[in-house]
Amino acid sequence: MTPAETAATFLVFMALVGWVNAKTAKVSQSVALVCAGALVAGLLFTAQYLIGPFWGFNSVRDEIARLDFPETVLGYLLAFLLFSGGMQVDLGEFRRQSAAIWSLATMGVLVSTALIGFGAWGAAQLTGIDLALPWALAFGALISPTDPAAVMANVRSGELSRPLGAVLQGESLFNDGVGLVAFTAAVAFLTSGSAPGLVGTVVKILAQVGGGLALGLAGGWLVIRLMRSVGDYSVELTLTLATATGLYVLAQAIHVSGAIAAGSAGLLIGSYCAKDQPASPSIPEFWHAVDDVLNGVLFLLLGLQIFIVPFQPGELGIWAAAIVLVIVARLIVVLPWGAWFHVQQRERGASILLAWGGLRGAISVALALALPHGPQRDLVIDTTFAVVVFSVLVQGQTFGLIARRLRKDSGAAGVA
């Protein structure tokens, strides 16, 4: 299939899944698309088992493998997803919660990486699975950042207070940049065999984060000035599109965080559009639509990755251990801020909401598939996919219910 035919096929399939979901199950679109992709893969695997190899199975699997999921996510979609995510965040609330956001997006990722990495290594020893410490730390690094697409979809459900929503949104925008640096250091460890120095890693993270933030804010400020001088919707819209891609590419070229540059520019421009954009209020709506479409593509691709993920039934124990480890590490990381919100702002169940709302998604799978070839690469990919599927299908689907229940209990306590 040509790229145009592949894109058309995906869009048609997404539209059909969305329509069927709206008419029947009415679950979140992300869950529907992941399930639809996995269902297609499962049906084709079943058909191959029953009737033997056939052209349809091999053709679909080849097309999925040819898409290069890591490059699709990290090279093409991430800039738009983070820019559109930044457009949706309330800048005023972001500033008020900046201490929580930045601490979770930086130190939170590093602490989570260590907890999950060493925990996975220990769990593997207990279950008799061969998982070297460098590979376990690589897994910890790639699974620690929360996924902006999955988190934004959850927060938009409206079940959270503005402070907690801003923390989850802001953290997911900026922790990917830190996660990518930690992942790069872990990959260097497993390829060279020598652990990277702590000071050097911290300096690199600070340079990546600071450089990306400075570039994004400068680029966003410049584009706002240009938008103010024009007052034409089509020109302003083109400027935002150019900003999302241009800053991401420029940041990568000068070795600072493209993820943070795109997210911070979107945050600044989104605030301007919401308050005093002279041309039209529809630019945020445009980016909201872009976010919906790209999220759909991302989650559909995530479900279809089952074609190329080398599952081994004997790994079920380490998958279960990894899911528990990720949740426990997340709870440990957010617990201080959850306690602060509970005491200072009377946010009932803040730690639970921050922990359960920190969803993992396609970015983690993309990083796992980008790992260098090695004896434990398949194990890390399998385990990553298991954690992400649990996160999207279980955490994502139950988060709204938990938030509503906590809000209801809080209201009842207030009345009493």
Secondary structure, DSSP 8 states (H G I E B T S, - for coil): --HHHHHHHHHHHHHHHHHHHHHTT---HHHHHHHHHHHHHHHHHHHHHHH---HHHHHHHHHHHHT-HHIIIIIIIHHHHHHHHHHTS-HHHHHHTHHHHHHHHTHHHHHHHHHHHHHHHHHHHHHT----HHHHHHHHHHHSS--HHHHHHHHTTS-S-HHHHHHHHHHHHHHHHHHHHHHHHHHHHHHHSS---HHHHHHHHHHHHHHHHHHHHHHHHHHHHHHHHH--HHHHHHHHHHHHHHHHHHHHHTTS-HHHHHHHHHHHHHHHHHHH-SS-THHHHHHHHHHHHHHHHHHHHHHHGGGT----GGGHHHHHHHHHHHHHHHHHHHHHHHHHHHHHS--TTHHHHHHHT----HHHHHHHHTS---TTHHHHHHHHHHHHHHIIIIIHHHHHHHHHHHHHHHHHHHH-
